[in-house]
Amino acid sequence: MKTYKCDVLVVGGGPAGSNAARYAAKGADVILIEKKKEIGGPVQCAEGVSQGLFEKLEMKQSNRYISTNIEFVKLISPNGTVIRLDGEKVKYWKSGMILDREVFDKAIAKEAARNGADFLMKTRFVSAKRTSNGVTVKAKQMNEDIQIDAKILIGADGPPSIVAKSLGMDTTVPLRYLESGIQYLMMPMEIEPCIELYFGDCYAPGGYSWIFPKGDDQANVGLGVLPVKAKETAQYYLDKFIQRPRFKKAKIVEVNAGAIPVNGPLKEPYMDNLLLAGDAGRFVNPLTGGGIHTAIITGKHAGELAVEAIAKEDYSKDFLKKYNDMWKPDIYEELDKCLKAQEAFMKLTEKDLDSIAETLKDLKLETISTISILKAIIAKNPGLLLKFGKFM
């Protein structure tokens, strides 16, 4: 059996894992294993991000990573009322962008490689066991069994984390908070440089539907539903959604599906010899299901803390609990408020959503953010204060 040794082993080559490897490799010997044959595909998200992503990533923005620059946003209620958000309605407007995740993810991985991280592709994590020297991992590379001895594992393997389970941590998400997502890449389509979000159980029970433009004539068309509210599968609702006339000539050229944890971060996304980053630690916006920027942030902090632990030769839970002190100032307040808002939105009827949309037609905002939109909704609809009490 082939054996590898390293200080830090990262499992998963998405944005969280690659960014963790990138920062850990600055001060430690790092190996990243990825079950797929290449970084960046298949894509399992709508690929939309805010303008500040590259600042958080500490990487220079490049047009190579971007499919479409977003000029405005449309929010659509059950009865078809459209709220348009753009530079005229938002005082401090910052346009968003739709990434080309294949290029973007590879760019982060290349930075990790430049810093010295090694990559083992088509390598599937099987199990992990603590030893007196750290952790021994069993994995399958192609069809061969391999062993990797490391001092710290960074689990960036999505939900529920098999890495965490193997070391004794249960990251199972209750069904109430496990969103089922599916997305089609469709073309040819007439598109605008905007994000479209459709709210209401008529579109996606317990979630929402989206259309994110990608280039000149294609778009990511998808939705997320909560099984506790949906009577059918996510694919059923998406197939129903694309029956609209605008999709008549469009063809499905790619399908992606997955589970999204929307119950907020784990209270302790760490234990002896282990840190969890990205979706594996449930670092996902509970209201939108978005997780790219949280993956970037938690990956960075996990990588930096792993370097500290290696330097101090302390891989204990007591030392690694510092992880919470690192990521919480960046994203905890946002995720906590969005979790409370999600609980409130579950109580809203389609009539409520239509009423909200009507009152927000002339909406004026300071900034374009989930929190600012929610506050504007409550300000315009004080009768909803009881449902949004926890959020406030």
C-alpha positions in Angstrom: 0.0 0.0 0.0 1.3 3.4 -1.0 1.8 5.7 2.0 1.9 9.5 2.2 2.9 11.8 5.1 1.9 15.5 5.7 1.2 18.0 8.4 -2.3 18.9 7.1 -4.6 16.8 5.0 -7.5 18.6 3.3 -10.4 16.6 2.1 -12.4 18.2 -0.7 -11.2 20.5 -3.5 -14.1 23.1 -3.6 -13.5 26.8 -2.7 -13.4 25.9 1.1 -10.9 23.1 0.7 -8.6 24.8 -1.9 -8.5 28.0 0.1 -7.7 26.1 3.3 -4.9 24.3 1.4 -3.7 27.6 0.0 -3.3 29.2 3.4 -2.1 26.1 5.2 0.6 25.6 2.6 2.2 28.9 3.6 3.5 27.3 6.8 2.9 23.6 6.6 3.3 20.5 4.5 -0.2 20.0 2.8 -1.9 17.4 0.8 -5.4 17.9 -0.7 -7.5 14.9 -1.8 -10.4 15.3 -4.3 -12.7 12.5 -5.4 -13.3 14.0 -8.8 -10.8 13.9 -11.7 -10.4 17.7 -11.8 -11.1 20.8 -9.6 -14.1 22.9 -10.5 -16.7 20.5 -11.9 -19.4 19.6 -11.9 -20.8 22.8 -10.5 -23.4 22.5 -7.7 -24.5 26.1 -7.1 -26.0 29.0 -9.0 -22.5 30.7 -9.0 -23.7 34.2 -8.0 -21.5 36.3 -5.7 -21.2 39.8 -4.5 -18.6 42.3 -5.7 -16.5 42.0 -2.5 -15.7 38.3 -2.9 -12.2 38.8 -4.4 -11.2 41.2 -1.6 -12.2 38.5 0.9 -10.3 36.0 -1.2 -7.2 38.2 -1.3 -6.9 37.5 -5.0 -6.9 39.9 -7.9 -10.2 40.0 -9.8 -10.0 38.7 -13.3 -12.6 38.6 -16.1 -11.5 35.0 -16.7 -13.4 34.0 -13.5 -16.6 35.8 -14.5 -19.4 34.7 -16.8 -21.7 37.7 -16.4 -21.6 41.1 -14.5 -25.0 41.7 -12.9 -26.5 45.2 -13.3 -29.8 44.7 -11.5 -31.9 42.2 -9.5 -35.6 41.1 -10.0 -37.6 39.7 -7.1 -40.9 38.1 -8.2 -43.8 37.3 -6.0 -46.4 34.5 -6.5 -48.8 36.6 -8.4 -46.0 37.9 -10.7 -45.3 41.3 -9.1 -41.8 42.3 -9.9 -39.5 44.4 -7.7 -36.4 45.7 -9.5 -33.3 46.6 -7.5 -30.6 48.6 -9.3 -28.5 51.7 -8.9 -31.5 54.0 -8.9 -33.2 52.2 -5.9 -30.1 51.3 -4.0 -28.0 54.2 -2.7 -24.7 52.3 -2.4 -25.2 49.9 -5.3 -22.6 47.3 -5.8 -23.1 45.0 -8.8 -22.7 41.3 -8.4 -21.3 38.7 -10.7 -21.9 35.2 -11.9 -18.8 33.2 -11.7 -17.4 30.6 -14.1 -16.9 28.1 -11.2 -14.7 25.8 -13.2 -12.2 28.5 -13.9 -12.6 30.2 -10.4 -12.2 27.0 -8.4 -9.1 26.0 -10.4 -7.6 29.5 -9.8 -7.8 29.0 -6.1 -6.3 25.5 -6.4 -3.5 26.8 -8.5 -2.6 29.4 -5.8 -2.6 26.5 -3.3 -0.2 24.6 -5.5 2.0 27.6 -5.9 2.3 27.8 -2.2 3.4 24.2 -2.1 0.3 22.1 -1.6 0.1 18.7 -3.2 -3.0 17.4 -4.9 -4.2 13.8 -5.2 -7.1 13.7 -7.7 -9.6 10.8 -8.1 -8.9 10.0 -4.5 -11.8 9.1 -2.3 -11.7 9.4 1.5 -12.7 6.2 3.2 -11.9 6.5 6.9 -9.8 8.1 9.5 -8.4 6.9 12.8 -6.6 8.9 15.5 -3.1 7.7 16.4 -0.5 8.8 19.0 1.1 10.9 16.2 -2.1 12.4 14.7 -4.5 10.8 12.2 -4.2 7.9 9.8 -6.5 8.2 6.7 -7.4 5.4 4.4 -8.4 6.4 0.9 -8.9 5.0 -2.6 -6.8 6.5 -5.4 -8.2 5.2 -8.7 -8.7 1.6 -7.7 -5.8 1.4 -5.3 -5.8 1.6 -1.5 -3.6 4.3 -0.1 -2.7 5.6 3.4 -2.1 9.2 4.5 -0.6 10.1 7.9 -1.4 13.6 9.0 -1.5 15.7 12.1 -4.6 17.7 11.3 -7.5 17.0 9.0 -9.5 19.8 7.4 -12.9 18.5 6.3 -14.3 20.4 3.3 -16.3 17.4 2.0 -19.8 18.9 2.1 -22.8 17.8 4.1 -23.0 15.5 6.0 -19.3 15.4 6.5 -17.9 11.8 6.1 -14.6 13.0 7.5 -16.3 14.3 10.7 -18.3 11.2 11.1 -15.2 9.0 10.8 -13.7 10.8 13.7 -16.8 10.7 15.9 -18.6 14.0 15.1 -22.2 13.8 13.9 -23.0 16.5 11.4 -26.3 15.1 10.2 -28.8 17.8 9.3 -32.5 17.4 10.5 -34.8 17.0 7.5 -36.6 20.3 8.4 -33.3 22.1 7.5 -32.0 20.0 4.6 -32.9 21.8 1.4 -33.0 19.8 -1.8 -31.6 21.8 -4.7 -31.5 21.1 -8.4 -30.3 23.3 -11.3 -30.3 23.1 -15.1 -27.8 24.9 -17.4 -30.1 25.9 -20.3 -29.5 27.4 -23.7 -30.3 29.2 -26.0 -32.2 31.7 -23.9 -32.9 35.4 -24.1 -31.4 36.8 -20.9 -30.7 40.1 -19.2 -27.7 41.0 -17.1 -29.8 40.4 -13.9 -30.5 37.8 -11.3 -34.2 36.7 -11.1 -35.5 35.3 -7.8 -39.0 33.8 -7.6 -40.6 33.5 -4.1 -43.6 31.4 -3.1 -44.7 27.8 -2.7 -46.1 27.9 -6.2 -42.5 28.0 -7.5 -40.5 26.2 -4.8 -42.2 25.1 -1.5 -40.0 26.3 1.4 -37.4 27.9 -0.9 -37.2 29.9 -4.1 -36.5 29.5 -7.8 -33.7 31.4 -9.7 -32.5 32.3 -13.1 -28.8 33.4 -13.2 -27.4 34.4 -16.6 -24.2 32.8 -17.8 -22.8 34.5 -20.9 -24.8 35.6 -24.0 -27.5 33.0 -24.3 -27.4 30.6 -21.4 -28.5 30.6 -17.8 -28.4 28.6 -14.6 -32.1 27.8 -13.9 -32.8 26.1 -10.6 -34.6 26.0 -7.3 -34.3 24.7 -3.7 -37.2 23.2 -1.7 -37.6 22.0 1.8 -38.9 18.3 1.8 -41.1 19.1 4.9 -43.1 21.5 2.7 -42.7 20.0 -0.7 -45.1 17.3 -1.8 -43.1 16.4 -4.8 -39.4 16.2 -5.7 -37.2 19.3 -6.4 -37.0 18.1 -10.1 -40.8 18.0 -10.3 -41.0 21.7 -9.4 -38.1 22.7 -11.7 -39.6 20.9 -14.6 -42.9 22.7 -13.9 -41.1 26.0 -13.7 -39.5 25.7 -17.1 -42.8 25.0 -18.8 -43.1 28.8 -19.1 -43.0 30.2 -22.7 -39.6 31.8 -22.2 -38.0 28.3 -22.0 -39.8 26.9 -25.0 -36.6 26.9 -27.2 -34.1 26.3 -24.4 -32.4 23.0 -24.0 -31.0 21.4 -20.9 -27.3 20.9 -21.4 -26.2 20.1 -17.8 -27.9 19.0 -14.6 -26.7 19.4 -11.0 -28.4 18.5 -7.8 -27.4 18.3 -4.1 -28.5 18.8 -0.5 -28.0 22.2 1.2 -27.9 22.5 5.0 -29.8 25.6 6.1 -29.8 25.4 9.9 -26.8 27.5 10.6 -23.2 26.6 11.4 -22.2 23.9 13.8 -21.6 25.2 17.3 -18.3 23.4 17.4 -17.0 22.8 13.9 -13.8 21.4 15.3 -12.5 18.5 17.5 -9.2 16.9 18.2 -7.2 16.8 14.9 -10.1 18.2 12.9 -11.5 21.5 11.5 -14.5 21.7 9.2 -14.9 24.4 6.5 -17.6 25.4 4.1 -20.7 23.3 3.8 -19.2 20.5 5.9 -19.4 22.8 8.9 -22.8 24.1 7.7 -21.4 27.5 6.8 -24.3 28.3 4.5 -26.6 31.3 4.4 -29.8 29.7 5.9 -32.1 32.1 3.9 -30.5 32.1 0.5 -28.6 28.8 0.5 -25.5 30.6 -0.7 -22.1 29.4 0.5 -19.3 30.5 -1.7 -18.1 33.5 0.4 -18.5 31.6 3.7 -16.5 28.7 2.2 -13.7 31.2 1.2 -13.7 32.7 4.7 -13.8 29.5 6.8 -11.3 27.8 4.5 -8.9 30.6 5.1 -9.3 30.6 8.8 -9.0 26.8 9.0 -5.8 26.8 7.0 -4.3 29.6 9.1 -5.2 27.9 12.4 -3.8 24.6 11.1 -0.4 26.3 10.6 -0.5 27.7 14.2 -1.4 24.2 15.5 1.5 22.6 13.6 3.9 25.3 14.9 2.8 24.7 18.5 2.4 20.9 18.1 -1.0 21.2 19.6 -3.8 19.6 17.7 -6.3 19.3 20.6 -9.9 20.4 20.6 -8.9 22.9 23.4 -6.5 24.6 21.1 -8.6 24.4 17.9 -11.6 26.0 19.6 -9.9 29.2 18.6 -11.4 28.6 15.2 -14.7 30.1 16.4 -13.0 33.3 17.5 -11.6 33.6 13.9 -14.7 33.1 11.7 -17.4 34.5 13.9 -16.5 38.2 13.6 -16.7 37.8 9.8 -20.0 36.0 9.3 -21.7 34.9 12.5 -24.1 37.9 12.8 -25.2 37.6 9.1 -25.8 33.8 9.4 -27.7 34.1 12.7 -30.0 36.8 11.4 -30.7 34.9 8.2 -31.5 31.8 10.2 -34.1 33.7 12.2 -35.5 35.4 9.0 -35.8 31.9 7.4 -37.8 30.7 10.3 -40.1 33.8 9.9 -40.4 33.3 6.1 -41.6 29.7 6.6 -44.7 31.3 8.3 -45.5 33.6 5.4 -48.4 32.8 3.0 -48.4 33.5 -0.7 -50.8 36.3 0.1 -48.3 37.8 2.5 -45.6 37.6 -0.2 -47.8 39.3 -2.7 -48.7 42.0 -0.2 -45.0 42.6 0.6 -44.1 42.8 -3.1 -46.8 45.4 -3.7 -45.6 47.6 -0.8 -42.0 47.3 -2.0 -42.5 48.5 -5.6 -41.0 51.8 -4.8 -38.4 50.4 -2.4 -35.4 52.5 -1.6 -32.3 50.9 0.1 -29.0 52.0 1.4 -27.2 48.8 0.3 -28.1 45.6 -1.6 -27.9 42.9 1.0 -30.2 40.2 2.5 -30.4 42.0 5.8 -31.2 45.5 4.4 -34.0 44.0 2.2 -35.5 42.2 5.3 -35.4 45.4 7.3 -37.1 47.3 4.5 -39.8 44.7 4.3 -40.6 45.0 8.1 -40.5 48.8 7.9 -43.0 48.8 5.1 -45.1 46.0 6.6 -45.2 46.5 10.4 -48.0 44.0 10.6 -45.4 41.3 10.0 -43.4 42.3 13.1 -44.8 39.4 15.1 -43.6 36.9 12.5 -40.2 38.5 12.2 -39.8 39.3 15.9 -36.8 37.0 16.5 -35.1 38.6 13.5 -35.5 42.1 14.9 
